[in-house]
Amino acid sequence: MKKNMKILMVVSGLICLASAVLAGTGIIDQIVMVAALIIFFPLFVVSTFLTWKASDREGDYPFIGY
């Protein structure tokens, strides 16, 4: 589970970063960047938290309030 969260964290973070860079250079429109951030930034936040806080043993995930 933790390995999957790390992969999701890296991929979603890279997509957010790439969309910001591409919009900054004018390759893609800003509306496309905003759409990518709306979709992938919450995934990045949640997967980052779960990667840091979730243990490898059985049990509940801590409440993150997101």
C-alpha positions in Angstrom: 0.0 0.0 0.0 2.7 2.4 0.9 4.6 1.7 -2.3 1.5 2.5 -4.3 1.1 5.8 -2.4 4.7 6.8 -3.2 4.1 6.1 -6.9 0.9 8.1 -6.9 2.7 11.0 -5.0 5.5 11.2 -7.4 3.4 10.9 -10.5 0.8 13.5 -9.4 3.6 15.9 -8.2 5.3 15.6 -11.6 2.1 16.3 -13.4 1.5 19.4 -11.3 5.0 20.6 -11.9 5.0 19.9 -15.6 1.7 21.6 -16.1 2.9 24.7 -14.3 6.2 24.8 -16.3 4.4 24.2 -19.6 1.9 26.9 -18.9 4.6 29.3 -17.9 6.5 28.8 -21.1 3.3 29.1 -23.2 3.2 25.6 -24.5 -0.2 24.9 -23.0 -3.0 27.2 -22.0 -3.5 28.3 -18.4 -6.9 26.7 -18.3 -5.3 23.3 -19.0 -2.9 23.9 -16.2 -5.7 24.9 -13.8 -7.7 21.7 -14.8 -4.6 19.6 -14.2 -4.0 21.2 -10.8 -7.7 20.8 -9.8 -7.4 17.1 -10.6 -3.9 16.2 -9.4 -3.1 18.5 -6.5 -5.6 16.9 -4.1 -4.2 13.5 -5.1 -0.7 14.8 -4.4 -1.7 16.1 -0.9 -3.5 13.0 0.1 -0.9 10.5 -1.2 1.9 12.5 0.5 0.1 12.4 3.8 -0.6 8.7 3.5 3.0 8.0 2.6 4.3 9.8 5.6 1.6 8.7 8.2 0.4 5.3 7.2 2.1 2.4 8.7 2.7 -1.0 7.1 0.7 -2.9 9.7 -3.1 -3.3 9.8 -5.3 -0.6 11.2 -7.0 2.6 10.5 -5.6 5.5 8.6 -5.4 8.7 10.7 -7.9 11.4 10.0 -6.4 14.0 7.6 -9.4 16.4 7.4 -9.0 17.0 3.7 
